[in-house]
Amino acid sequence: MSATAGQTPSQTVGPFFAYALTPRQYGYEFTELFGAELAQPHTPGEPILITGRVLDGQGAAIGDALLEISHADSIGHRPTTRAEVQASGFRGFGRMGTGTLPGHAFAFRTVKPGRTPDGQAPHVDVILTMRGLLNHLFTRIYFDDELQANGADPVLGSVPLERRQTLLARRQVLAGAVVYQFDLHMQGEAETVFFDV
């Protein structure tokens, strides 16, 4: 083995996958299965933008992270067939790197999820891949304007009270659009809660 060989995907989970799994975002002319648009204009529900950054222990934005998100539609249903996706315009899954937007941000266009049939509050499941990680991380995004539903959510309820705010996206209305701001903090006092799945 050459002493000049670099890291391989088996040694770290980033930054290789941001380029490989979101090639169009990075300017490559390859087909990608998923992007940052989870819903179409005709998709039922409240259109929202989920935006934020992945921050290191010093608060600097990380420019080579990859986020994958999935969530239920506005009535709490996750599509399971291609026909459902075509009819509703809702894919339920999106993927985006942090290397192309200003400030190394991510931005997903979707609809606000509803409560799921098992009683969980509206939420977005997140998988994070980035340099320095040997395995990807799992977390969730909850919405700060869903106080009653959040209070009854079993997963959020398992998180210590003083740490739950790290899982809440803050609602804003900007230029008439609903935007939820959510930053992932990798270390420090505001470190995001990650789940052992």
Secondary structure, DSSP 8 states (H G I E B T S, - for coil): --TT----TTT---SHHHHHHSTTTTT-----S--SB-B-TTSSS-EEEEEEEEE-TTS-B-SS-EEEEE---TTS----SHHHHHHH-B-SEEEEESSSSGGGEEEEEEE-----TT---SEEEEEEE-TT-SS-EEEEEEETT-HHHHHH-HHHHTS-GGGGGGGEEEEEEETTEEEEE--EE-SSTT----B--
